[in-house]
């Protein structure tokens, strides 16, 4: 038995369509409930969600990605304060676009299954033709998937937040603002080529910053060794003079 209390204030309305949606995980539902309990004008950001949820940044990004895929969260890059930042849009129910895609997929699958069940394959010629049509559909799907994959590989400049998160994950110490300012001034070019992997550039940047410090240490050590050698040489020469006297 569920004991409910009458509430006049300090409560959050959660759509049943979200709670009963079997296509998203329990963790995603829990995060959505937490988000919907926030004020409408709350500045949605990953660091804030990490703080109030107690989750790691890695786990949080994974759940947010799931909610994006299912149409509960949308994000877009906007220019703000001289740089690009992510702007998040939250939906209580799945966006109409995602709902229509899922419903269309289910409807097409149902029609196809019904057609196959009702169709009586009378001879091998019909069977071969059906297989040929299926092969063409699969080839088209593979082609579409490849094109989508190529589009996703297109380089997008990172934000300061993304660079900082990556440095924290890999335990790298760099000046993120200097990194972004440097490559923005060069149009995100590496030499004569367009940058393909900004994470690799961050790692190279961190290595290049650590090399001069090591060289300075080695240089100081070399100077100290030379001074000590010169002092020992003078001492030997002075001792030789006293012995000969």
Secondary structure, 3 states (H helix, E strand, C coil): CCCCCCCCCCCCCCCHHHHCCCCCCHHHHHHHHHHHCCCCCCCCCHHHHHHHHCCCHHHHHHHHHHHHHHCCEEEEEEEECCEEEEEEEECCCCCHHHHHHHHHHHHHHHHHHHHHHHCCCCCHHHHHHHHHHHHHHHHHHHHHHHHHHHHHCCCCCCCHHHHHHHHHHHCCCCCHHHHHHHHHHCCCEECCEECCCHHHHHHHHHHHHHHHHHHHHHHHHHHHHHHHHHHHHHHHHHHHHHHHC
